[in-house]
């Protein structure tokens, strides 16, 4: 029988699909055709529910039903095109939607080009972000809808819709710590999307054509690399370990283009609406195979893994099992960044950029959770940009305080001590502004006068 939580997640996905499609219908002011488009949405939502309720979940029989009701359905194509055009941000009409829906198919390679730009990563380095056109996005939406109904998503990942986000993951870890799960290993996956190739998805109960044509970029699709300055090209090549000795900028640009095309065609596309679901599914499958023991705590948040055990020996054994499983995949190894297990009682455990301090909590919270270096450094970088970009004559302290309040609210897992945490945060932020005005690196005041501890 299908797990009730899996069916509930599928229903949530259907609600999201309905709401997004309705926004697209409202955006085009369909007029007389609005009722017809809403009727198609209703029919599609009903078919999605039928697939979600089909048994056995995720197997061949469900795939056969999904193909019939979803992938060959004109209603499905209309709803996918509507959402894709809405995301494209350009004006479109009901006639545009119907014309594109008639031409849309997931069974043939789509020559529509993709545009790639290299974006800086928070921890340093760069990653290639792929921007697809509306037809490719529509293809991916159709396949994502189907797979979401087939229950292939991760049961342990908190980044998915309904997964509770970082707040739930950290809360789960804190609860485990309170129940004496004291040893934690928290690696992240190197180049997660780029490491996952077609072979890693061979277990999916779907047609291979969907993997080749939709999940990965077909050969007929042209890759257009966004223009980049010579200085940025050098930094990008350096960050990915490429040879940067070429002296002619045109040659270096050609080198970047060649490497970009190779990377984009090799793995899952960063920027695709389908890739996060696929990556979560692969990661969960590997962890489940490596750690069948229910006594081991297993969580993930996209490419961040959080593995807990009661003893150091158990945590080390879990680390070895997971590392071996990822490194010995028949389709090719997936590498993890090296980290060591840490005892939570040391108050040095960091999960998703939050430091966990057992026994130091406020009120009913046994564990105190606060933003740590990864998050505070990102705060300083963004604050610095805001102060530099402030209008001439602007009150920099007001600029900083507005951003601090916004940032504080975004730190969902932070267990703030009433009044104290906010006061300390405000004082530290004002010290950053003073450092900026004095031409000093942010944090100089803290380093020289560590009067207040972060709350």
ZALUM-768351 format. One record per residue (C-alpha): residue number from 1; x, y, z. Coordinates in steps of 0.5 Angstrom, whole numbers. Each point is the difference from the previous one (the first is absolute). Example, Ala and Ser with C-alpha at 12.3 -4.5 7.8 and 13.67 -1.06 7.14 Angstrom:
{1,{25,-9,16}},
{2,{2,7,-2}},
***
This chain:
{1,{0,0,0}},
{2,{2,7,-2}},
{3,{3,4,7}},
{4,{-5,5,2}},
{5,{6,5,0}},
{6,{2,-1,-7}},
{7,{-7,1,-2}},
{8,{-1,6,4}},
{9,{6,3,-3}},
{10,{-3,-2,-7}},
{11,{-6,4,1}},
{12,{4,6,3}},
{13,{4,0,-7}},
{14,{-7,0,-4}},
{15,{-2,6,4}},
{16,{6,3,-2}},
{17,{-1,-1,-7}},
{18,{-7,2,0}},
{19,{2,7,3}},
{20,{6,1,-4}},
{21,{-4,-2,-6}},
{22,{-6,5,2}},
{23,{5,6,1}},
{24,{2,-1,-7}},
{25,{-7,0,-3}},
{26,{-1,6,4}},
{27,{6,3,-3}},
{28,{-2,-1,-7}},
{29,{-7,3,1}},
{30,{-3,-6,-4}},
{31,{-7,3,0}},
{32,{-4,-4,-4}},
{33,{5,-6,0}},
{34,{1,0,7}},
{35,{-6,-5,2}},
{36,{3,-5,-5}},
{37,{7,1,3}},
{38,{-2,-1,7}},
{39,{-4,-6,-2}},
{40,{6,-3,-3}},
{41,{4,1,7}},
{42,{-6,-3,3}},
{43,{1,-6,-4}},
{44,{7,0,1}},
{45,{0,0,7}},
{46,{-5,-6,0}},
{47,{5,-4,-4}},
{48,{5,2,5}},
{49,{-4,-3,6}},
{50,{-1,-6,-4}},
{51,{7,-1,-1}},
{52,{2,1,7}},
{53,{-5,-5,3}},
{54,{2,-5,-5}},
{55,{3,-6,3}},
{56,{5,-3,0}},
{57,{4,7,1}},
{58,{6,1,-5}},
{59,{-1,-6,-4}},
{60,{-1,-2,-7}},
{61,{-7,0,1}},
{62,{0,7,3}},
{63,{4,2,-6}},
{64,{-4,-3,-5}},
{65,{-6,4,3}},
{66,{4,7,0}},
{67,{2,-1,-7}},
{68,{-7,0,-2}},
{69,{-3,5,5}},
{70,{5,5,0}},
{71,{6,0,-5}},
{72,{-5,-1,-6}},
{73,{-5,4,3}},
{74,{-2,7,-4}},
{75,{-2,3,7}},
{76,{7,-2,3}},
{77,{3,4,-6}},
{78,{-4,6,1}},
{79,{1,0,7}},
{80,{8,-1,-1}},
{81,{0,6,-5}},
{82,{-4,5,4}},
{83,{5,-1,6}},
{84,{6,0,-4}},
{85,{-2,7,-4}},
{86,{-2,3,7}},
{87,{7,-2,2}},
{88,{3,3,-6}},
{89,{-3,7,2}},
{90,{-2,2,-7}},
{91,{-7,2,-2}},
{92,{-4,-6,-4}},
{93,{-7,-1,-2}},
{94,{-5,-6,1}},
{95,{2,-2,-8}},
{96,{7,0,2}},
{97,{-1,-5,5}},
{98,{-4,-5,-4}},
{99,{5,1,-6}},
{100,{6,-2,4}},
{101,{-4,-6,4}},
{102,{-2,-3,-7}},
{103,{8,0,-2}},
{104,{2,-2,7}},
{105,{2,-7,1}},
{106,{5,-4,5}},
{107,{2,-5,-5}},
{108,{4,3,-5}},
{109,{6,4,1}},
{110,{-1,8,1}},
{111,{5,4,-4}},
{112,{-2,6,4}},
{113,{7,3,2}},
{114,{2,1,8}},
{115,{3,6,2}},
{116,{6,-1,6}},
{117,{3,5,4}},
{118,{5,-1,6}},
{119,{-2,2,7}},
{120,{4,1,6}},
{121,{-1,-5,5}},
{122,{-1,2,8}},
{123,{6,-4,2}},
{124,{4,3,-6}},
{125,{1,-3,-7}},
{126,{-5,0,-6}},
{127,{-6,-4,-2}},
{128,{-3,0,-7}},
{129,{-7,2,0}},
{130,{-4,-3,-6}},
{131,{-6,5,-2}},
{132,{-5,-4,-4}},
{133,{-5,2,-5}},
{134,{-8,-1,1}},
{135,{0,-6,-4}},
{136,{5,-4,4}},
{137,{-2,3,6}},
{138,{-7,-3,-2}},
{139,{3,-7,-1}},
{140,{3,0,7}},
{141,{-6,2,3}},
{142,{-4,-5,-3}},
{143,{5,-6,2}},
{144,{1,4,7}},
{145,{-8,-1,1}},
{146,{0,-7,-2}},
{147,{6,-2,5}},
{148,{-3,4,5}},
{149,{-6,-4,0}},
{150,{4,-7,0}},
{151,{3,2,6}},
{152,{7,0,-2}},
{153,{2,6,5}},
{154,{4,-1,6}},
{155,{-3,-2,6}},
{156,{6,3,4}},
{157,{1,7,-3}},
{158,{-2,6,3}},
{159,{1,5,-6}},
{160,{-6,-3,-4}},
{161,{-7,3,0}},
{162,{-3,-2,7}},
{163,{6,-2,2}},
{164,{0,5,6}},
{165,{7,3,-3}},
{166,{6,2,4}},
{167,{-4,1,6}},
{168,{-3,-7,1}},
{169,{7,-3,-2}},
{170,{3,4,6}},
{171,{-6,-2,5}},
{172,{1,-7,-2}},
{173,{7,0,2}},
{174,{-1,4,6}},
{175,{-5,-5,2}},
{176,{4,-6,-1}},
{177,{6,3,4}},
{178,{-5,1,6}},
{179,{-1,-8,-1}},
{180,{7,-1,0}},
{181,{2,-1,-7}},
{182,{6,4,1}},
{183,{5,-1,-6}},
{184,{-1,3,-6}},
{185,{3,0,-7}},
{186,{-2,6,-5}},
{187,{4,-1,-7}},
{188,{-3,3,-6}},
{189,{1,-2,-7}},
{190,{5,2,-5}},
{191,{-3,3,-7}},
{192,{-7,-4,2}},
{193,{-4,2,-6}},
{194,{6,-1,-5}},
{195,{2,-7,3}},
{196,{-7,-3,-1}},
{197,{0,-3,-7}},
{198,{-5,-4,-4}},
{199,{3,-6,3}},
{200,{-2,2,7}},
{201,{-7,0,-2}},
{202,{-1,-7,-3}},
{203,{-4,-2,5}},
{204,{-6,5,-1}},
{205,{-6,-4,-3}},
{206,{-1,4,-6}},
{207,{2,0,-7}},
{208,{7,1,-2}},
{209,{-2,5,-5}},
{210,{-2,5,6}},
{211,{7,0,3}},
{212,{4,1,-7}},
{213,{-5,5,-2}},
{214,{-3,4,6}},
{215,{5,-1,6}},
{216,{6,1,-4}},
{217,{2,5,-5}},
{218,{-1,-4,-7}},
{219,{6,1,-5}},
{220,{-5,4,-5}},
{221,{-1,6,5}},
{222,{5,5,-1}},
{223,{4,3,6}},
{224,{1,8,0}},
{225,{5,2,6}},
{226,{-2,7,2}},
{227,{6,5,-1}},
{228,{5,1,6}},
{229,{5,5,1}},
{230,{7,-3,-1}},
{231,{2,1,7}},
{232,{-6,-4,2}},
{233,{2,-5,-5}},
{234,{6,-1,4}},
{235,{-3,-1,6}},
{236,{-5,-5,-2}},
{237,{5,-4,-4}},
{238,{5,0,7}},
{239,{-6,-2,4}},
{240,{-2,-6,-4}},
{241,{8,-2,-1}},
{242,{1,2,-7}},
{243,{6,2,-3}},
{244,{0,7,0}},
{245,{7,2,-4}},
{246,{-3,2,-6}},
{247,{2,7,-2}},
{248,{-5,2,-5}},
{249,{-7,2,3}},
{250,{-4,-3,-6}},
{251,{4,-7,1}},
{252,{-2,0,8}},
{253,{-7,2,-2}},
{254,{0,-6,-5}},
{255,{2,-5,5}},
{256,{-5,3,5}},
{257,{-5,-2,-5}},
{258,{2,-7,-1}},
{259,{1,-2,7}},
{260,{-7,3,1}},
{261,{-3,-4,-5}},
{262,{3,-6,2}},
{263,{-2,1,7}},
{264,{-7,2,-1}},
{265,{-1,-6,-5}},
{266,{3,-5,5}},
{267,{-5,1,6}},
{268,{-6,2,3}},
{269,{-2,7,-2}},
{270,{1,6,5}},
{271,{-6,4,-1}},
{272,{-5,-5,-2}},
{273,{-6,-1,4}},
{274,{1,-7,-1}},
{275,{7,-1,3}},
{276,{-1,1,7}},
{277,{-6,-6,0}},
{278,{5,-5,-3}},
{279,{6,2,4}},
{280,{-4,-1,7}},
{281,{-2,-7,-3}},
{282,{7,-2,-2}},
{283,{3,2,7}},
{284,{-6,-3,4}},
{285,{1,-6,-4}},
{286,{7,-1,2}},
{287,{-1,2,7}},
{288,{-5,-5,1}},
{289,{4,-6,-3}},
{290,{6,2,4}},
{291,{-4,1,7}},
{292,{-5,-5,1}},
{293,{0,1,7}},
{294,{-6,4,3}},
{295,{4,2,6}},
{296,{5,4,-4}},
{297,{-3,7,-1}},
{298,{0,2,-8}},
{299,{-2,7,-2}},
{300,{2,4,-7}},
{301,{-1,7,-2}},
{302,{1,0,-8}},
{303,{8,-2,0}},
{304,{1,1,8}},
{305,{0,-7,4}},
{306,{-1,0,7}},
{307,{1,-7,3}},
{308,{-1,-1,8}},
{309,{2,-6,4}},
{310,{0,-1,8}},
{311,{7,-2,0}},
{312,{7,2,-4}},
{313,{1,-7,-2}},
{314,{-7,0,-3}},
{315,{1,6,-3}},
{316,{6,-1,-3}},
{317,{-2,-7,-3}},
{318,{-6,4,-3}},
{319,{5,5,-3}},
{320,{4,-6,-3}},
{321,{-7,-3,-3}},
{322,{-2,6,-3}},
{323,{6,2,-3}},
{324,{1,-7,-3}},
{325,{-7,0,-3}},
{326,{1,6,-3}},
{327,{7,-1,-3}},
{328,{-2,-7,-3}},
{329,{-6,2,-4}},
{330,{0,-4,-7}},
{331,{-1,6,-3}},
{332,{6,4,3}},
{333,{2,2,6}},
{334,{-3,6,4}},
{335,{5,4,5}},
{336,{-2,2,6}},
{337,{4,6,4}},
{338,{4,-3,5}},
{339,{-2,2,7}},
{340,{1,-4,7}},
{341,{-6,-2,5}},
{342,{-1,5,6}},
{343,{-3,-1,7}},
{344,{-6,4,1}},
{345,{2,1,7}},
{346,{6,4,-2}},
{347,{-4,6,-3}},
{348,{4,0,-6}},
{349,{-5,-4,-5}},
{350,{-2,4,-6}},
{351,{-6,-2,-4}},
{352,{-2,4,-6}},
{353,{4,6,3}},
{354,{-3,0,7}},
{355,{4,-1,6}},
{356,{-4,-5,5}},
{357,{2,1,7}},
{358,{-4,-6,4}},
{359,{-1,2,8}},
{360,{0,8,-2}},
{361,{-7,1,-3}},
{362,{-5,5,3}},
{363,{-7,-2,3}},
{364,{-2,-7,-3}},
{365,{5,-1,-5}},
{366,{6,-4,2}},
{367,{4,2,-6}},
{368,{2,7,-1}},
{369,{0,1,-8}},
{370,{4,6,-3}},
{371,{2,2,-7}},
{372,{8,-1,0}},
{373,{6,2,-5}},
{374,{-3,-3,-6}},
{375,{-6,5,1}},
{376,{3,6,4}},
{377,{5,0,-6}},
{378,{-5,0,-5}},
{379,{-4,6,4}},
{380,{6,4,0}},
{381,{1,-1,-7}},
{382,{-7,2,-2}},
{383,{0,6,5}},
{384,{7,3,-3}},
{385,{-3,0,-7}},
{386,{-7,3,3}},
{387,{5,6,3}},
{388,{4,1,-6}},
{389,{-6,0,-4}},
{390,{-4,5,4}},
{391,{-2,7,-2}},
{392,{4,6,1}},
{393,{-2,3,7}},
{394,{-4,-7,2}},
{395,{1,-1,7}},
{396,{4,-7,0}},
{397,{-2,-2,7}},
{398,{-8,0,-2}},
{399,{2,-4,-7}},
{400,{4,-5,5}},
{401,{-6,-1,5}},
{402,{-5,-1,-6}},
{403,{4,-5,-3}},
{404,{2,-3,7}},
{405,{-7,-1,2}},
{406,{-2,-3,-7}},
{407,{6,-5,1}},
{408,{-2,-2,7}},
{409,{-7,-2,-2}},
{410,{3,-4,-6}},
{411,{4,-4,5}},
{412,{-5,-5,2}},
{413,{3,-5,4}},
{414,{3,5,5}},
{415,{-3,-1,7}},
{416,{1,8,2}},
{417,{0,2,7}},
{418,{-6,5,1}},
{419,{3,7,0}},
{420,{7,-2,1}},
{421,{2,-4,-7}},
{422,{-3,6,-4}},
{423,{4,5,5}},
{424,{6,-3,-1}},
{425,{-1,-1,-8}},
{426,{-2,7,-1}},
{427,{7,2,4}},
{428,{4,-4,-4}},
{429,{-3,3,-6}},
{430,{1,7,2}},
{431,{8,-2,1}},
{432,{0,-2,-7}},
{433,{-3,6,-2}},
{434,{6,4,4}},
{435,{5,-4,-3}},
{436,{-2,1,-7}},
{437,{0,8,1}},
{438,{7,-1,3}},
{439,{2,-4,-6}},
{440,{1,-6,4}},
{441,{-2,-7,-1}},
{442,{-6,-2,3}},
{443,{1,-3,6}},
{444,{6,4,3}},
{445,{-4,2,5}},
{446,{-2,-7,3}},
{447,{7,-2,-1}},
{448,{3,5,4}},
{449,{-6,1,5}},
{450,{-3,-7,1}},
{451,{-5,3,5}},
{452,{-7,-3,-2}},
{453,{-1,-7,-2}},
{454,{-4,-2,-6}},
{455,{-7,-2,3}},
***
